[in-house]
Amino acid sequence: MELGDIFSYEGPLATCFPGFEKRDGQEAMAEAIVLALACGGQDADASETPGSNVVVIEAETGIGKTLAYLIPAVLSGKKVVISTATLNLQDQIIEKDIPLVEKILEESVAAVCVKGRENYLCLYRWYQYHSNPQLSLIENPNIEKIDTWLKSTRVGDRAELGWLGEKSSFWSKISARSSQCLGSDCPEGSGCFVTRLRKRAGAAQLLIVNHHLFFSDLALRKNGYGELLPRYEAVVFDEAHHIENVASTFFGKSFSQYQLLDLLGDIEQQCKLDLPPESIDKLLSILSGVKRRIDSFTDIFPSKIGRFHLQSFIKEFSDEAWQDSVGLLLKSIVRLADTLSDYGKYSENWNVYIKRAEELEAGLKDLALGSGEGEEDYVRWFERRERAILISATPIEVAPSLIENLYSNVDTCILTSATLSSAGSFSYLQRRLGLGDSTSFFKFNSPFDYKKRSLFYIPESEFPEPADDNYPIHLGERILEILYMSQGRALVLCTSFRGMNDIAEVLQEKLDYTVLVQGRESRNSLLAKFREETHSVLVAVASFWEGVDVVGDSLSCVVIDKLPFEVPSDPVLNARIERIKADGGNPFFSFQVPRAVLTLRQGVGRLMRSASDCGVVAIMDVRLFKKGYGKTFLKSLPSSRVSRELDEIDYFFRSMDKQVGQEMGS
């Protein structure tokens, strides 16, 4: 079947959608991907010509990019990895989009969804947990539910357990974490869900993964520790604007006290199952000593929550005192590993714990004391959380690792998202991801009628800038006015938790509509209520800037408190800014502005999710007109009409409500 036939008005795609409207951008995107997959591996060596086998496609909202890459991937006959930003999108592709592709192409598609090991149940750990005699003293309804589930599940994926909370401590006791795996020595190996998954993945044509799993696999290959995924010929990154951040995590290193406490907890549980009483007492005493060393180590860090430069802290604390504190913790881990070597005769688990202890000791030593080799390419930092300390080393540039480990090892690499360009230029993405001039770039604009169906509002020049002391008061009052005009039906996106809480407080006190606030319920619960209660308002930050897909009247207004510039004091961001300065560049215009533009575009994209949607985007930041860089932001936004008159919002809603009523009546 020809590609043009599939996307035509008489084609199989049209028969699947009543009222089908042909999208030229969707077909053009599919054609570009067909060509890329066909030519993969025929161009110059990607390691010598970075980007020669890479295609970058910006497909704005409404293009239908998922089908535009899935159909060519299936038709290519190649083994293709589809990497998404979230588990939810993975599930959507495998449960909704793949069946649709099968219907369109009239053929079955060998596709497998592959998630991180921790998403699957470990049969060995489950039977160990189930047989624990102490459980009979505790009423645990989860046990019966899991027993019932295991009789029907084929894959052992926790996503099938709708009743299990996202942060369930119960699941962590029975999941198939790599740190707990006994490998070929596992007595439940024949029924292992992860082993079965790998076999299915090896035979499948399409592997549906997420970015975290993909780059975890890439990092393992880079370090010579094996692989998580079978060999593939091409990869498609959906939501590719996340690649630099995710790659930074997996090409870096980290050590958390949680990792060590988790090991101690596993050892404590195992010793009560395996060891004689006298050995248990000895080991528990050593575990107690390690815990005290952990507490002493974490207590030396400042109590302020946040991320900070490690080197600056060590300098203030004194290098000698730092070496002593780290050394004491390292000695306690080494002593623990030595003690565990006496218990290998009881079960294979003890060898796994020894390996984990040795890896943690090596990781802490490398991060805390530094190896010296390649140090200038990493920024070392620590994060103080409410109950934990995390120490990390993050590469300042991920481009070299992407060139060496990704582009040079795959025939075709396709990056797609609704937001990859800034003011129509891909230069920011090209620099950050190490793409050469031979990279192919495509941009397909949204087919939605933004000019007729949306209005962008920016306050008048007299409105205070975000740095003004009077800004929070004026912001709350103005948002309140806008939300009465929109009759609720709004998503208020904030750039900080403090700003979110301040706005939520004002709205809850003075607004007559239901106000939903991020963090007070689960994300899914908040979105469900927001969809169902048409005139509600959802106030949120961070992750709600993207991935919120609310079609229809419930989301008719998006309010953004200010331009989403990141805090430059963040150690990773700061190191990258300093590197650009050292190379003679201007980090504000070449790095900070483009990053803020991409985030703003994601937020704005929450408004129109279908051709029939309409509404107002209010960006409460006058710097869009007062500062020179404001033009870059404005040029990056959809072609809506822009107004600085508050009354026009009221007029717009009255007109659109009337128009929508007429459309529904016809």
C-alpha positions as semicolon CSV with decimal commas, in nm:
position;residue;x (nm);y (nm);z (nm)
1;M;0,000;0,000;0,000
2;E;0,135;0,343;-0,102
3;L;0,177;0,603;0,171
4;G;-0,034;0,857;-0,019
5;D;-0,321;0,608;-0,032
6;I;-0,313;0,556;0,343
7;F;-0,350;0,926;0,421
8;S;-0,597;1,012;0,142
9;Y;-0,969;1,087;0,186
10;E;-1,048;0,743;0,039
11;G;-0,780;0,561;0,239
12;P;-0,800;0,330;0,541
13;L;-0,713;0,612;0,783
14;A;-1,023;0,804;0,673
15;T;-1,247;0,502;0,732
16;C;-1,127;0,484;1,095
17;F;-1,230;0,843;1,172
18;P;-1,580;0,975;1,097
19;G;-1,549;1,333;0,971
20;F;-1,187;1,270;0,871
21;E;-0,992;1,579;0,761
22;K;-0,671;1,522;0,568
23;R;-0,365;1,674;0,732
24;D;-0,097;1,758;0,477
25;G;0,164;1,794;0,752
26;Q;0,098;1,441;0,875
27;E;0,150;1,289;0,532
28;A;0,461;1,503;0,467
29;M;0,606;1,396;0,802
30;A;0,539;1,030;0,723
31;E;0,710;1,070;0,384
32;A;1,018;1,224;0,548
33;I;1,039;0,931;0,791
34;V;0,993;0,673;0,513
35;L;1,288;0,828;0,328
36;A;1,501;0,846;0,644
37;L;1,440;0,480;0,728
38;A;1,508;0,372;0,370
39;C;1,837;0,565;0,354
40;G;1,956;0,471;0,701
41;G;2,311;0,342;0,710
42;Q;2,386;0,453;0,353
43;D;2,518;0,798;0,441
44;A;2,860;0,891;0,570
45;D;2,976;0,756;0,905
46;A;2,772;0,941;1,167
47;S;3,070;0,950;1,402
48;E;3,260;1,152;1,140
49;T;2,959;1,356;1,024
50;P;2,737;1,403;1,332
51;G;2,374;1,420;1,230
52;S;2,412;1,268;0,884
53;N;2,170;0,992;0,984
54;V;1,949;1,212;1,205
55;V;1,614;1,366;1,110
56;V;1,461;1,636;1,330
57;I;1,087;1,696;1,291
58;E;0,887;1,958;1,474
59;A;0,521;1,858;1,442
60;E;0,295;2,100;1,622
61;T;-0,029;2,008;1,797
62;G;-0,285;1,858;1,560
63;I;-0,042;1,708;1,308
64;G;-0,098;1,354;1,436
65;K;0,271;1,273;1,470
66;T;0,226;0,936;1,641
67;L;0,066;0,775;1,334
68;A;0,307;0,969;1,111
69;Y;0,601;0,777;1,258
70;L;0,436;0,446;1,353
71;I;0,307;0,366;1,005
72;P;0,645;0,422;0,829
73;A;0,822;0,231;1,107
74;V;0,600;-0,074;1,046
75;L;0,624;-0,047;0,667
76;S;1,005;-0,026;0,681
77;G;1,034;-0,384;0,807
78;K;1,323;-0,273;1,028
79;K;1,359;-0,323;1,400
80;V;1,269;0,018;1,540
81;V;1,269;0,156;1,893
82;I;0,999;0,413;1,974
83;S;1,112;0,610;2,279
84;T;0,863;0,830;2,466
85;A;0,895;1,076;2,754
86;T;0,651;0,902;2,989
87;L;0,514;0,561;3,086
88;N;0,163;0,693;3,014
89;L;0,252;0,766;2,652
90;Q;0,409;0,420;2,624
91;D;0,084;0,262;2,740
92;Q;-0,119;0,480;2,503
93;I;0,091;0,375;2,203
94;I;0,073;0,003;2,280
95;E;-0,294;-0,004;2,385
96;K;-0,448;0,253;2,147
97;D;-0,219;0,350;1,859
98;I;-0,071;0,012;1,765
99;P;-0,420;-0,150;1,731
100;L;-0,520;0,145;1,512
101;V;-0,213;0,096;1,290
102;E;-0,300;-0,274;1,259
103;K;-0,649;-0,179;1,147
104;I;-0,518;0,077;0,897
105;L;-0,255;-0,154;0,745
106;E;-0,471;-0,467;0,780
107;E;-0,182;-0,662;0,931
108;S;-0,063;-0,757;1,278
109;V;0,225;-0,558;1,423
110;A;0,486;-0,729;1,641
111;A;0,518;-0,456;1,903
112;V;0,631;-0,492;2,264
113;C;0,618;-0,235;2,542
114;V;0,942;-0,245;2,743
115;K;0,966;-0,063;3,075
116;G;1,227;-0,051;3,348
117;R;1,262;-0,368;3,556
118;E;1,111;-0,203;3,862
119;N;0,775;-0,194;3,681
120;Y;0,751;-0,575;3,681
121;L;0,688;-0,820;3,963
122;C;0,974;-1,049;4,068
123;L;0,831;-1,396;4,133
124;Y;1,119;-1,493;4,361
125;R;1,082;-1,182;4,580
126;W;0,703;-1,227;4,578
127;Y;0,719;-1,586;4,701
128;Q;0,976;-1,485;4,964
129;Y;0,751;-1,203;5,082
130;H;0,442;-1,425;5,070
131;S;0,605;-1,696;5,281
132;N;0,724;-1,459;5,554
133;P;0,561;-1,591;5,876
134;Q;0,533;-1,238;6,017
135;L;0,280;-1,146;5,747
136;S;0,014;-1,361;5,911
137;L;0,017;-1,113;6,200
138;I;-0,065;-0,823;5,973
139;E;-0,378;-0,778;5,770
140;N;-0,255;-0,712;5,416
141;P;-0,531;-0,718;5,151
142;N;-0,268;-0,665;4,879
143;I;-0,153;-1,027;4,912
144;E;-0,483;-1,173;4,800
145;K;-0,512;-0,919;4,519
146;I;-0,166;-1,005;4,385
147;D;-0,242;-1,378;4,408
148;T;-0,555;-1,326;4,198
149;W;-0,373;-1,103;3,950
150;L;-0,091;-1,354;3,898
151;K;-0,343;-1,611;3,773
152;S;-0,431;-1,390;3,476
153;T;-0,140;-1,156;3,399
154;R;0,090;-1,233;3,106
155;V;0,343;-0,957;3,161
156;G;0,349;-0,882;3,536
157;D;0,334;-0,504;3,477
158;R;0,227;-0,295;3,777
159;A;0,036;-0,066;3,535
160;E;-0,231;-0,339;3,537
161;L;-0,288;-0,277;3,910
162;G;-0,511;0,029;3,910
163;W;-0,566;-0,004;4,284
164;L;-0,194;0,023;4,367
165;G;-0,075;0,373;4,459
166;E;0,203;0,539;4,261
167;K;0,433;0,556;4,566
168;S;0,343;0,220;4,715
169;S;0,611;0,090;4,954
170;F;0,454;-0,254;4,913
171;W;0,549;-0,272;4,544
172;S;0,915;-0,193;4,621
173;K;0,930;-0,515;4,825
174;I;0,828;-0,737;4,531
175;S;0,944;-0,557;4,216
176;A;1,211;-0,696;3,983
177;R;1,486;-0,444;4,057
178;S;1,820;-0,521;3,897
179;S;1,999;-0,483;4,231
180;Q;1,798;-0,782;4,362
181;C;1,824;-1,008;4,056
182;L;1,981;-1,351;4,106
183;G;2,022;-1,401;3,731
184;S;2,071;-1,758;3,616
185;D;2,074;-1,875;3,980
186;C;1,714;-1,767;4,039
187;P;1,485;-2,065;4,120
188;E;1,195;-1,883;3,949
189;G;1,391;-1,810;3,632
190;S;1,165;-2,015;3,403
191;G;0,863;-1,801;3,484
192;C;1,043;-1,467;3,524
193;F;0,843;-1,182;3,369
194;V;1,159;-0,987;3,278
195;T;1,313;-1,290;3,104
196;R;0,992;-1,351;2,910
197;L;0,982;-0,982;2,818
198;R;1,334;-0,995;2,677
199;K;1,243;-1,292;2,460
200;R;0,938;-1,111;2,322
201;A;1,144;-0,797;2,268
202;G;1,403;-0,995;2,074
203;A;1,136;-1,124;1,835
204;A;0,940;-0,796;1,800
205;Q;0,973;-0,540;1,522
206;L;0,875;-0,237;1,732
207;L;0,999;-0,178;2,086
208;I;0,801;0,086;2,277
209;V;1,026;0,223;2,553
210;N;1,070;0,548;2,746
211;H;1,367;0,786;2,739
212;H;1,488;0,679;3,084
213;L;1,507;0,313;2,985
214;F;1,663;0,395;2,646
215;F;1,945;0,605;2,792
216;S;1,993;0,363;3,078
217;D;2,057;0,098;2,812
218;L;2,288;0,333;2,623
219;A;2,487;0,409;2,940
220;L;2,523;0,036;3,017
221;R;2,656;-0,028;2,666
222;K;2,893;0,267;2,698
223;N;3,039;0,133;3,023
224;G;3,057;-0,226;2,897
225;Y;2,797;-0,362;3,141
226;G;2,578;-0,540;2,886
227;E;2,246;-0,414;2,756
228;L;1,878;-0,387;2,842
229;L;1,743;-0,379;2,486
230;P;1,809;-0,610;2,192
231;R;1,992;-0,467;1,891
232;Y;1,786;-0,231;1,676
233;E;1,829;-0,050;1,345
234;A;1,648;0,277;1,406
235;V;1,511;0,486;1,692
236;V;1,231;0,743;1,701
237;F;1,230;0,983;1,996
238;D;0,887;1,129;2,067
239;E;0,892;1,437;2,295
240;A;1,257;1,474;2,194
241;H;1,293;1,809;2,372
242;H;1,367;1,604;2,688
243;I;1,672;1,428;2,545
244;E;1,946;1,653;2,686
245;N;1,812;1,639;3,041
246;V;1,753;1,262;3,040
247;A;2,087;1,186;2,873
248;S;2,261;1,407;3,132
249;T;2,123;1,187;3,409
250;F;2,233;0,856;3,261
251;F;2,570;0,970;3,128
252;G;2,641;1,105;3,476
253;K;2,689;0,939;3,816
254;S;2,504;0,961;4,146
255;F;2,504;0,833;4,503
256;S;2,212;0,863;4,744
257;Q;2,185;0,766;5,108
258;Y;1,858;0,599;5,003
259;Q;2,057;0,352;4,793
260;L;2,259;0,253;5,097
261;L;1,961;0,245;5,335
262;D;1,773;0,034;5,080
263;L;2,059;-0,217;5,081
264;L;2,062;-0,227;5,460
265;G;1,688;-0,289;5,467
266;D;1,717;-0,578;5,221
267;I;2,003;-0,732;5,421
268;E;1,806;-0,703;5,746
269;Q;1,507;-0,878;5,591
270;Q;1,725;-1,153;5,440
271;C;1,920;-1,225;5,756
272;K;1,599;-1,301;5,946
273;L;1,512;-1,558;5,680
274;D;1,856;-1,724;5,641
275;L;2,087;-1,681;5,938
276;P;2,116;-1,846;6,281
277;P;2,041;-1,619;6,582
278;E;2,406;-1,550;6,674
279;S;2,485;-1,437;6,317
280;I;2,174;-1,220;6,305
281;D;2,282;-1,029;6,618
282;K;2,631;-0,972;6,480
283;L;2,504;-0,850;6,143
284;L;2,235;-0,626;6,292
285;S;2,501;-0,460;6,505
286;I;2,709;-0,387;6,193
287;L;2,403;-0,255;6,009
288;S;2,333;-0,025;6,302
289;G;2,688;0,106;6,281
290;V;2,656;0,178;5,909
291;K;2,331;0,367;5,974
292;R;2,506;0,585;6,232
293;R;2,782;0,660;5,981
294;I;2,519;0,755;5,723
295;D;2,353;0,992;5,970
296;S;2,688;1,149;6,065
297;F;2,774;1,197;5,698
298;T;2,443;1,355;5,597
299;D;2,443;1,581;5,903
300;I;2,747;1,771;5,775
301;F;2,544;1,909;5,483
302;P;2,348;2,235;5,514
303;S;1,980;2,193;5,607
304;K;1,854;2,418;5,327
305;I;1,653;2,227;5,065
306;G;1,786;2,252;4,709
307;R;2,074;2,177;4,470
308;F;2,420;2,320;4,534
309;H;2,778;2,303;4,404
310;L;2,967;2,026;4,585
311;Q;3,309;2,188;4,540
312;S;3,191;2,513;4,699
313;F;3,053;2,325;4,996
314;I;3,374;2,121;5,041
315;K;3,579;2,442;5,030
316;E;3,367;2,599;5,305
317;F;3,354;2,279;5,513
318;S;3,732;2,220;5,470
319;D;3,884;1,960;5,246
320;E;4,042;1,768;5,531
321;A;3,716;1,736;5,728
322;W;3,538;1,626;5,411
323;Q;3,796;1,355;5,342
324;D;3,761;1,229;5,700
325;S;3,378;1,217;5,685
326;V;3,375;1,036;5,353
327;G;3,650;0,800;5,467
328;L;3,457;0,691;5,776
329;L;3,147;0,608;5,571
330;L;3,355;0,422;5,311
331;K;3,521;0,212;5,582
332;S;3,183;0,112;5,725
333;I;3,063;-0,001;5,378
334;V;3,383;-0,202;5,321
335;R;3,345;-0,367;5,662
336;L;2,984;-0,455;5,576
337;A;3,089;-0,617;5,246
338;D;3,361;-0,818;5,423
339;T;3,111;-0,944;5,678
340;L;2,859;-1,045;5,413
341;S;3,118;-1,269;5,246
342;D;3,075;-1,513;5,538
343;Y;2,710;-1,577;5,448
344;G;2,729;-1,682;5,082
345;K;2,676;-2,046;5,185
346;Y;2,322;-1,969;5,299
347;S;2,182;-1,837;4,968
348;E;2,284;-1,667;4,644
349;N;2,123;-1,343;4,767
350;W;2,424;-1,265;4,983
351;N;2,654;-1,245;4,681
352;V;2,413;-0,994;4,527
353;Y;2,430;-0,782;4,843
354;I;2,811;-0,795;4,844
355;K;2,815;-0,669;4,484
356;R;2,574;-0,387;4,569
357;A;2,787;-0,281;4,867
358;E;3,104;-0,280;4,656
359;E;2,934;-0,075;4,382
360;L;2,807;0,179;4,636
361;E;3,153;0,207;4,793
362;A;3,315;0,263;4,453
363;G;3,045;0,512;4,348
364;L;3,072;0,719;4,665
365;K;3,451;0,720;4,647
366;D;3,448;0,840;4,285
367;L;3,186;1,110;4,342
368;A;3,296;1,238;4,681
369;L;3,673;1,227;4,636
370;G;3,699;1,255;4,257
371;S;3,909;1,041;4,028
372;G;4,075;1,339;3,860
373;E;4,031;1,192;3,511
374;G;3,793;1,399;3,295
375;E;3,681;1,603;3,599
376;E;3,667;1,922;3,393
377;D;3,387;1,774;3,180
378;Y;3,155;1,720;3,478
379;V;2,990;1,939;3,738
380;R;2,974;1,784;4,085
381;W;2,680;1,886;4,300
382;F;2,463;1,773;4,588
383;E;2,094;1,796;4,655
384;R;1,944;1,830;5,000
385;R;1,598;1,680;5,007
386;E;1,366;1,663;5,306
387;R;1,498;1,325;5,416
388;A;1,797;1,252;5,197
389;I;2,123;1,370;5,043
390;L;2,203;1,300;4,678
391;I;2,554;1,352;4,535
392;S;2,589;1,368;4,155
393;A;2,833;1,434;3,875
394;T;2,664;1,553;3,556
395;P;2,833;1,603;3,218
396;I;2,842;1,969;3,120
397;E;2,799;1,866;2,757
398;V;2,608;1,555;2,645
399;A;2,672;1,610;2,274
400;P;3,003;1,410;2,267
401;S;2,835;1,110;2,434
402;L;2,540;1,125;2,193
403;I;2,772;1,137;1,893
404;E;2,983;0,846;2,018
405;N;2,713;0,622;2,166
406;L;2,392;0,701;1,977
407;Y;2,435;0,848;1,629
408;S;2,731;0,628;1,539
409;N;2,559;0,306;1,649
410;V;2,220;0,328;1,478
411;D;2,124;0,350;1,110
412;T;1,854;0,614;1,157
413;C;1,772;0,846;1,446
414;I;1,450;1,051;1,433
415;L;1,377;1,328;1,684
416;T;1,025;1,466;1,697
417;S;0,820;1,689;1,924
418;A;0,573;1,976;1,906
419;T;0,846;2,205;2,044
420;L;1,201;2,180;1,911
421;S;1,262;2,526;1,761
422;S;1,295;2,876;1,900
423;A;1,171;3,161;1,678
424;G;1,170;2,913;1,389
425;S;1,536;2,816;1,436
426;F;1,670;2,474;1,539
427;S;2,016;2,612;1,626
428;Y;1,975;2,563;2,002
429;L;1,881;2,196;1,965
430;Q;2,155;2,145;1,708
431;R;2,425;2,280;1,940
432;R;2,308;2,103;2,255
433;L;2,267;1,761;2,090
434;G;2,579;1,775;1,874
435;L;2,406;1,769;1,535
436;G;2,610;1,869;1,231
437;D;2,504;2,062;0,922
438;S;2,408;1,738;0,746
439;T;2,113;1,687;0,984
440;S;1,774;1,711;0,813
441;F;1,524;1,950;0,975
442;F;1,149;1,970;0,912
443;K;0,885;2,195;1,065
444;F;0,511;2,129;1,028
445;N;0,280;2,395;1,169
446;S;-0,040;2,315;1,351
447;P;-0,347;2,282;1,128
448;F;-0,559;2,445;1,401
449;D;-0,707;2,788;1,327
450;Y;-0,539;2,987;1,603
451;K;-0,620;3,322;1,441
452;K;-0,995;3,270;1,459
453;R;-1,024;3,046;1,761
454;S;-0,779;3,192;2,012
455;L;-0,667;3,517;2,169
456;F;-0,333;3,589;2,336
457;Y;-0,342;3,844;2,616
458;I;-0,042;4,028;2,760
459;P;-0,106;4,301;3,023
460;E;-0,067;4,669;2,947
461;S;0,275;4,840;2,979
462;E;0,193;4,982;3,322
463;F;0,151;4,632;3,469
464;P;0,451;4,557;3,697
465;E;0,732;4,329;3,583
466;P;0,788;4,002;3,777
467;A;1,082;4,153;3,971
468;D;0,863;4,437;4,102
469;D;0,757;4,407;4,469
470;N;0,397;4,487;4,367
471;Y;0,383;4,214;4,103
472;P;0,232;3,934;4,320
473;I;-0,059;4,152;4,434
474;H;-0,139;4,280;4,083
475;L;-0,094;3,930;3,941
476;G;-0,348;3,774;4,178
477;E;-0,604;4,048;4,115
478;R;-0,565;4,033;3,736
479;I;-0,587;3,653;3,721
480;L;-0,904;3,673;3,930
481;E;-1,058;3,913;3,676
482;I;-0,964;3,688;3,385
483;L;-1,107;3,375;3,550
484;Y;-1,443;3,541;3,610
485;M;-1,450;3,629;3,239
486;S;-1,364;3,271;3,143
487;Q;-1,609;3,134;3,402
488;G;-1,337;2,917;3,546
489;R;-1,248;2,662;3,276
490;A;-0,881;2,749;3,323
491;L;-0,537;2,600;3,375
492;V;-0,308;2,839;3,566
493;L;0,058;2,748;3,508
494;C;0,318;2,884;3,748
495;T;0,697;2,891;3,733
496;S;0,749;2,815;4,104
497;F;0,576;2,633;4,389
498;R;0,574;2,954;4,590
499;G;0,399;3,139;4,309
500;M;0,152;2,852;4,271
501;N;0,064;2,855;4,641
502;D;0,027;3,235;4,649
503;I;-0,209;3,236;4,350
504;A;-0,404;2,937;4,483
505;E;-0,456;3,115;4,814
506;V;-0,600;3,424;4,641
507;L;-0,828;3,220;4,416
508;Q;-0,958;2,996;4,694
509;E;-1,045;3,301;4,899
510;K;-1,209;3,512;4,628
511;L;-1,313;3,288;4,335
512;D;-1,657;3,127;4,331
513;Y;-1,543;2,832;4,118
514;T;-1,373;2,512;4,237
515;V;-0,995;2,558;4,267
516;L;-0,778;2,247;4,226
517;V;-0,413;2,269;4,332
518;Q;-0,122;2,048;4,232
519;G;0,015;1,835;4,515
520;R;-0,308;1,812;4,712
521;E;-0,424;1,509;4,512
522;S;-0,264;1,277;4,258
523;R;-0,208;1,413;3,907
524;N;-0,464;1,173;3,756
525;S;-0,725;1,262;4,017
526;L;-0,678;1,636;3,962
527;L;-0,706;1,604;3,584
528;A;-1,015;1,382;3,611
529;K;-1,191;1,639;3,832
530;F;-1,079;1,922;3,607
531;R;-1,228;1,750;3,302
532;E;-1,554;1,658;3,474
533;E;-1,622;1,990;3,648
534;T;-1,635;2,229;3,354
535;H;-1,605;2,555;3,548
536;S;-1,317;2,452;3,771
537;V;-0,966;2,601;3,782
538;L;-0,647;2,396;3,809
539;V;-0,338;2,573;3,949
540;A;-0,015;2,387;3,881
541;V;0,358;2,400;3,821
542;A;0,639;2,191;3,666
543;S;0,506;1,871;3,499
544;F;0,165;2,022;3,422
545;W;0,325;2,250;3,162
546;E;0,312;1,950;2,930
547;G;0,124;1,623;2,896
548;V;-0,209;1,780;2,998
549;D;-0,455;1,686;2,724
550;V;-0,801;1,827;2,803
551;V;-1,026;1,859;2,499
552;G;-1,337;2,076;2,501
553;D;-1,496;2,341;2,719
554;S;-1,325;2,249;3,048
555;L;-0,999;2,405;2,932
556;S;-1,081;2,734;2,762
557;C;-0,816;2,951;2,923
558;V;-0,445;2,905;2,998
559;V;-0,288;3,159;3,233
560;I;0,094;3,168;3,262
561;D;0,231;3,374;3,549
562;K;0,561;3,473;3,382
563;L;0,823;3,369;3,130
564;P;0,966;3,034;3,246
565;F;1,333;3,119;3,286
566;E;1,520;2,866;3,498
567;V;1,708;2,966;3,812
568;P;2,069;3,023;3,694
569;S;2,206;2,926;4,037
570;D;2,126;2,559;3,970
571;P;2,471;2,395;3,960
572;V;2,422;2,209;3,629
573;L;2,263;2,508;3,456
574;N;2,530;2,738;3,600
575;A;2,813;2,511;3,479
576;R;2,668;2,508;3,128
577;I;2,632;2,886;3,130
578;E;2,995;2,925;3,241
579;R;3,112;2,681;2,972
580;I;2,936;2,885;2,701
581;K;3,095;3,204;2,837
582;A;3,439;3,040;2,838
583;D;3,387;2,942;2,473
584;G;3,312;3,306;2,387
585;G;2,933;3,266;2,352
586;N;2,638;3,456;2,496
587;P;2,460;3,207;2,725
588;F;2,153;3,421;2,781
589;F;2,052;3,443;2,416
590;S;2,195;3,111;2,294
591;F;2,097;2,894;2,592
592;Q;1,865;3,047;2,854
593;V;1,618;3,217;2,618
594;P;1,572;2,913;2,388
595;R;1,514;2,685;2,689
596;A;1,251;2,922;2,824
597;V;1,092;2,948;2,479
598;L;1,051;2,571;2,452
599;T;0,891;2,553;2,797
600;L;0,657;2,843;2,719
601;R;0,552;2,677;2,394
602;Q;0,469;2,360;2,586
603;G;0,251;2,557;2,826
604;V;0,073;2,746;2,549
605;G;0,014;2,414;2,372
606;R;-0,222;2,302;2,650
607;L;-0,500;2,528;2,515
608;M;-0,598;2,376;2,182
609;R;-0,600;1,997;2,170
610;S;-0,850;1,959;1,884
611;A;-0,968;2,161;1,584
612;S;-1,291;2,253;1,766
613;D;-1,118;2,390;2,076
614;C;-1,096;2,763;2,138
615;G;-0,988;2,997;2,415
616;V;-0,750;3,253;2,562
617;V;-0,383;3,231;2,658
618;A;-0,289;3,501;2,910
619;I;0,085;3,546;2,963
620;M;0,120;3,784;3,257
621;D;0,465;3,913;3,173
622;V;0,510;4,257;3,014
623;R;0,873;4,176;2,932
624;L;0,736;4,024;2,611
625;F;0,704;4,383;2,486
626;K;0,949;4,570;2,710
627;K;1,261;4,359;2,652
628;G;1,441;4,291;2,326
629;Y;1,432;3,915;2,380
630;G;1,051;3,934;2,402
631;K;1,042;3,931;2,023
632;T;1,199;3,585;2,022
633;F;0,919;3,455;2,245
634;L;0,644;3,624;2,044
635;K;0,787;3,493;1,718
636;S;0,781;3,140;1,862
637;L;0,410;3,143;1,952
638;P;0,114;3,040;1,731
639;S;-0,030;3,303;1,497
640;S;-0,307;3,414;1,732
641;R;-0,431;3,769;1,765
642;V;-0,251;3,946;2,051
643;S;-0,432;4,195;2,273
644;R;-0,329;4,407;2,570
645;E;-0,685;4,512;2,653
646;L;-0,854;4,320;2,934
647;D;-1,203;4,391;2,796
648;E;-1,116;4,200;2,480
649;I;-1,096;3,878;2,679
650;D;-1,456;3,919;2,791
651;Y;-1,566;4,004;2,437
652;F;-1,376;3,704;2,297
653;F;-1,540;3,456;2,536
654;R;-1,887;3,593;2,469
655;S;-1,830;3,568;2,093
656;M;-1,676;3,222;2,105
657;D;-1,942;3,082;2,338
658;K;-2,202;3,203;2,093
659;Q;-2,010;3,056;1,797
660;V;-1,961;2,720;1,969
661;G;-2,331;2,709;2,048
662;Q;-2,411;2,765;1,680
663;E;-2,160;2,495;1,576
664;M;-2,317;2,245;1,814
665;G;-2,665;2,337;1,693
666;S;-2,571;2,281;1,331
